[in-house]
């Protein structure tokens, strides 16, 4: 499964949210806030996986990464459906950004 799927889901979510949100100022605020949260969640999970790398070693960490990756994809698809069906998708788009940050933070070596 391609690593770009989660990023592609985020792009689709932003486009759908842009079409649904009437107030474009609120759209911009939520996207900027989401980007900030993505960087924060990226930083936290980068540190988390570095600590796990030291504790578990590389081979065991790869198993943990695969499990985390599976959960991230499930959550991302669930949020995508929520954004499509929801009348107020603002909170969901912010969560989608956080999921992308977590996803990016898992690539530690």
Secondary structure, DSSP 8 states (H G I E B T S, - for coil): --THHHHHHHHHHHHHHHHH-S-HHHHHHHHHHHHHHHHHHHHHHHHHHHHHHHHH-HHHHHHHHHHHHHHHHHHHHHHHHHHHH-S--HHHHHHHHHHHHHHHHT---
